[in-house]
Amino acid sequence: MGAMWHWITQHWDDDWAKFVEGILLLLLSFVIASLVRRTLRNQLKRPHIDQQVALLISRIVFLAVVLLGVIAFFTRWFGNPTLVFGGFGFLALAFSLAFQDILKNFIAGIFMLLERPFRLGDEITVDNHTGIVENIEMRATTLRTNEGEQVLIPNALVYTGTIINRTRYPTRLFTLTAKVPEGAAVDGLVERLREELLSRPDIAKDPAPHVGLQPAIDGGLTLEVRYWLDYRRNDPLAVQAALGQQIYRMIHASPEKTAARTSRKPAGT
């Protein structure tokens, strides 16, 4: 009886020792994976390197090192590599069933980094949220809205949803409308304003800007201006403000209206 108890305690102690050694190997793999990922991110932060590629490489290397640590843990614990690799498929299946939402978002994030429907820094609209892409994490995509809010959208929802990339092309269409005051002469106003827009260096020439007069609900006229702007090189708000002032001056200081005011002045003034 004493010999049996000695055999049990000896083998129990051996199993615990192997388990602790395996845990140490697993923790070491996490430390090494974190250090390697941090080193890769620092080395890949260069202007000529795509940040999404750097993010994808660092993430794959991190997971590969952690996976080696998990294999080393089970191999040391059970002491039989064949048994470990044989049961690894079963464990992978159980993990995928238990954490299918997390796994689905992670795989969607990997595919977005590979296919790159948008890049870091692009302004996109997805799930009725518009913002600049700040990061593609393992679970969610991070957006920063114009109001300064942070929006986290699950990667699976982004990948399977409709994405509007507002910064995919270098130019974007902007529209500006202005109410034409009653009594203002509009003859030649459209042509003069179109020439002024074509002479501006910040507005794209192709497609050409569009200027037109539209009837308003109250029976008056509305001046509609559509123009294409390279928003990466020009501030859209500053250009819109400058155009608004230019349109206002042209409407209120048209030659026809100025001539009418001059003819109505009393003699001797």
Contacts in CASP RR format, 6 or more apart in sequence:
PFRMAT RR
TARGET T0000
AUTHOR 0000-0000-0000
METHOD contacts of the structure
MODEL  1
MGAMWHWITQHWDDDWAKFVEGILLLLLSFVIASLVRRTLRNQLKRPHID
QQVALLISRIVFLAVVLLGVIAFFTRWFGNPTLVFGGFGFLALAFSLAFQ
DILKNFIAGIFMLLERPFRLGDEITVDNHTGIVENIEMRATTLRTNEGEQ
VLIPNALVYTGTIINRTRYPTRLFTLTAKVPEGAAVDGLVERLREELLSR
PDIAKDPAPHVGLQPAIDGGLTLEVRYWLDYRRNDPLAVQAALGQQIYRM
IHASPEKTAARTSRKPAGT
15 77 0 8 1.000
18 76 0 8 1.000
18 77 0 8 1.000
18 78 0 8 1.000
18 79 0 8 1.000
19 77 0 8 1.000
21 76 0 8 1.000
22 72 0 8 1.000
22 73 0 8 1.000
22 76 0 8 1.000
22 77 0 8 1.000
23 73 0 8 1.000
25 69 0 8 1.000
25 72 0 8 1.000
25 73 0 8 1.000
25 76 0 8 1.000
26 69 0 8 1.000
26 70 0 8 1.000
26 72 0 8 1.000
26 73 0 8 1.000
28 69 0 8 1.000
29 65 0 8 1.000
29 66 0 8 1.000
29 68 0 8 1.000
29 69 0 8 1.000
29 70 0 8 1.000
29 72 0 8 1.000
30 66 0 8 1.000
32 65 0 8 1.000
33 61 0 8 1.000
33 62 0 8 1.000
33 63 0 8 1.000
33 65 0 8 1.000
33 66 0 8 1.000
34 62 0 8 1.000
36 58 0 8 1.000
36 61 0 8 1.000
36 62 0 8 1.000
36 65 0 8 1.000
37 58 0 8 1.000
37 59 0 8 1.000
37 61 0 8 1.000
37 62 0 8 1.000
40 54 0 8 1.000
40 57 0 8 1.000
40 58 0 8 1.000
40 61 0 8 1.000
41 54 0 8 1.000
41 55 0 8 1.000
41 58 0 8 1.000
44 51 0 8 1.000
44 53 0 8 1.000
44 54 0 8 1.000
44 57 0 8 1.000
44 58 0 8 1.000
45 51 0 8 1.000
45 54 0 8 1.000
50 119 0 8 1.000
51 119 0 8 1.000
51 120 0 8 1.000
52 113 0 8 1.000
52 116 0 8 1.000
52 119 0 8 1.000
52 120 0 8 1.000
52 136 0 8 1.000
53 113 0 8 1.000
55 113 0 8 1.000
55 120 0 8 1.000
55 135 0 8 1.000
55 136 0 8 1.000
56 110 0 8 1.000
56 113 0 8 1.000
56 114 0 8 1.000
59 110 0 8 1.000
59 113 0 8 1.000
59 138 0 8 1.000
71 84 0 8 1.000
71 85 0 8 1.000
71 88 0 8 1.000
74 84 0 8 1.000
74 88 0 8 1.000
75 81 0 8 1.000
75 84 0 8 1.000
78 84 0 8 1.000
95 103 0 8 1.000
96 103 0 8 1.000
101 156 0 8 1.000
102 139 0 8 1.000
104 156 0 8 1.000
105 138 0 8 1.000
105 139 0 8 1.000
105 140 0 8 1.000
105 154 0 8 1.000
105 155 0 8 1.000
105 156 0 8 1.000
106 138 0 8 1.000
106 139 0 8 1.000
106 155 0 8 1.000
108 154 0 8 1.000
108 155 0 8 1.000
108 156 0 8 1.000
108 158 0 8 1.000
108 159 0 8 1.000
108 160 0 8 1.000
109 136 0 8 1.000
109 138 0 8 1.000
109 141 0 8 1.000
109 155 0 8 1.000
109 159 0 8 1.000
111 159 0 8 1.000
112 118 0 8 1.000
112 136 0 8 1.000
112 141 0 8 1.000
112 155 0 8 1.000
112 158 0 8 1.000
112 159 0 8 1.000
113 136 0 8 1.000
117 163 0 8 1.000
117 165 0 8 1.000
118 124 0 8 1.000
118 133 0 8 1.000
118 163 0 8 1.000
118 165 0 8 1.000
118 168 0 8 1.000
119 133 0 8 1.000
120 133 0 8 1.000
120 134 0 8 1.000
120 135 0 8 1.000
120 136 0 8 1.000
121 132 0 8 1.000
121 133 0 8 1.000
121 134 0 8 1.000
121 167 0 8 1.000
122 132 0 8 1.000
122 133 0 8 1.000
122 165 0 8 1.000
122 166 0 8 1.000
122 167 0 8 1.000
122 168 0 8 1.000
123 130 0 8 1.000
123 131 0 8 1.000
123 132 0 8 1.000
123 133 0 8 1.000
123 165 0 8 1.000
123 166 0 8 1.000
123 167 0 8 1.000
124 130 0 8 1.000
124 131 0 8 1.000
124 133 0 8 1.000
124 143 0 8 1.000
124 163 0 8 1.000
124 164 0 8 1.000
124 165 0 8 1.000
124 166 0 8 1.000
124 167 0 8 1.000
125 131 0 8 1.000
125 163 0 8 1.000
125 164 0 8 1.000
125 166 0 8 1.000
126 141 0 8 1.000
126 143 0 8 1.000
126 153 0 8 1.000
126 157 0 8 1.000
126 158 0 8 1.000
126 161 0 8 1.000
126 162 0 8 1.000
126 163 0 8 1.000
126 164 0 8 1.000
127 153 0 8 1.000
127 157 0 8 1.000
127 158 0 8 1.000
127 161 0 8 1.000
129 143 0 8 1.000
129 145 0 8 1.000
129 151 0 8 1.000
129 153 0 8 1.000
130 143 0 8 1.000
130 145 0 8 1.000
130 146 0 8 1.000
130 166 0 8 1.000
131 143 0 8 1.000
131 144 0 8 1.000
131 145 0 8 1.000
131 146 0 8 1.000
131 151 0 8 1.000
132 143 0 8 1.000
132 144 0 8 1.000
133 141 0 8 1.000
133 142 0 8 1.000
133 143 0 8 1.000
134 142 0 8 1.000
134 143 0 8 1.000
134 144 0 8 1.000
134 150 0 8 1.000
135 141 0 8 1.000
135 142 0 8 1.000
136 142 0 8 1.000
136 155 0 8 1.000
137 155 0 8 1.000
139 154 0 8 1.000
139 155 0 8 1.000
140 152 0 8 1.000
140 153 0 8 1.000
140 154 0 8 1.000
140 155 0 8 1.000
141 152 0 8 1.000
141 153 0 8 1.000
141 154 0 8 1.000
141 155 0 8 1.000
141 158 0 8 1.000
142 150 0 8 1.000
142 151 0 8 1.000
142 152 0 8 1.000
143 150 0 8 1.000
143 151 0 8 1.000
143 152 0 8 1.000
143 153 0 8 1.000
144 150 0 8 1.000
144 151 0 8 1.000
145 151 0 8 1.000
166 172 0 8 1.000
167 231 0 8 1.000
167 232 0 8 1.000
170 230 0 8 1.000
170 232 0 8 1.000
171 204 0 8 1.000
171 228 0 8 1.000
171 229 0 8 1.000
171 230 0 8 1.000
171 231 0 8 1.000
172 228 0 8 1.000
172 229 0 8 1.000
172 231 0 8 1.000
172 236 0 8 1.000
173 226 0 8 1.000
173 227 0 8 1.000
173 228 0 8 1.000
174 226 0 8 1.000
174 227 0 8 1.000
174 228 0 8 1.000
174 229 0 8 1.000
174 236 0 8 1.000
174 239 0 8 1.000
174 240 0 8 1.000
175 224 0 8 1.000
175 225 0 8 1.000
175 226 0 8 1.000
176 224 0 8 1.000
176 225 0 8 1.000
176 226 0 8 1.000
176 227 0 8 1.000
176 240 0 8 1.000
176 243 0 8 1.000
176 244 0 8 1.000
176 247 0 8 1.000
177 222 0 8 1.000
177 223 0 8 1.000
177 224 0 8 1.000
177 225 0 8 1.000
178 222 0 8 1.000
178 223 0 8 1.000
178 225 0 8 1.000
178 244 0 8 1.000
178 247 0 8 1.000
178 248 0 8 1.000
178 251 0 8 1.000
179 216 0 8 1.000
179 222 0 8 1.000
179 223 0 8 1.000
180 186 0 8 1.000
180 213 0 8 1.000
180 220 0 8 1.000
180 221 0 8 1.000
180 222 0 8 1.000
180 223 0 8 1.000
180 251 0 8 1.000
181 251 0 8 1.000
181 252 0 8 1.000
182 220 0 8 1.000
183 257 0 8 1.000
184 251 0 8 1.000
184 252 0 8 1.000
184 254 0 8 1.000
184 257 0 8 1.000
185 254 0 8 1.000
185 255 0 8 1.000
185 256 0 8 1.000
185 257 0 8 1.000
185 260 0 8 1.000
186 213 0 8 1.000
186 221 0 8 1.000
186 254 0 8 1.000
187 256 0 8 1.000
188 254 0 8 1.000
189 213 0 8 1.000
189 223 0 8 1.000
189 250 0 8 1.000
189 251 0 8 1.000
189 254 0 8 1.000
190 211 0 8 1.000
190 212 0 8 1.000
190 213 0 8 1.000
190 223 0 8 1.000
192 250 0 8 1.000
192 254 0 8 1.000
193 211 0 8 1.000
193 223 0 8 1.000
193 225 0 8 1.000
193 247 0 8 1.000
193 250 0 8 1.000
194 209 0 8 1.000
194 211 0 8 1.000
196 246 0 8 1.000
196 250 0 8 1.000
197 203 0 8 1.000
197 209 0 8 1.000
197 211 0 8 1.000
197 225 0 8 1.000
197 227 0 8 1.000
197 243 0 8 1.000
198 205 0 8 1.000
198 208 0 8 1.000
198 209 0 8 1.000
202 229 0 8 1.000
202 230 0 8 1.000
202 233 0 8 1.000
202 234 0 8 1.000
202 239 0 8 1.000
203 209 0 8 1.000
203 227 0 8 1.000
203 228 0 8 1.000
203 229 0 8 1.000
203 239 0 8 1.000
204 227 0 8 1.000
204 228 0 8 1.000
204 229 0 8 1.000
204 230 0 8 1.000
207 228 0 8 1.000
209 225 0 8 1.000
209 226 0 8 1.000
209 227 0 8 1.000
209 228 0 8 1.000
210 224 0 8 1.000
210 225 0 8 1.000
210 226 0 8 1.000
210 227 0 8 1.000
211 223 0 8 1.000
211 224 0 8 1.000
211 225 0 8 1.000
211 226 0 8 1.000
212 223 0 8 1.000
212 224 0 8 1.000
212 225 0 8 1.000
213 221 0 8 1.000
213 222 0 8 1.000
213 223 0 8 1.000
213 224 0 8 1.000
214 221 0 8 1.000
214 222 0 8 1.000
214 223 0 8 1.000
214 224 0 8 1.000
215 221 0 8 1.000
215 222 0 8 1.000
216 222 0 8 1.000
223 247 0 8 1.000
223 251 0 8 1.000
225 243 0 8 1.000
225 247 0 8 1.000
227 243 0 8 1.000
229 236 0 8 1.000
229 239 0 8 1.000
END
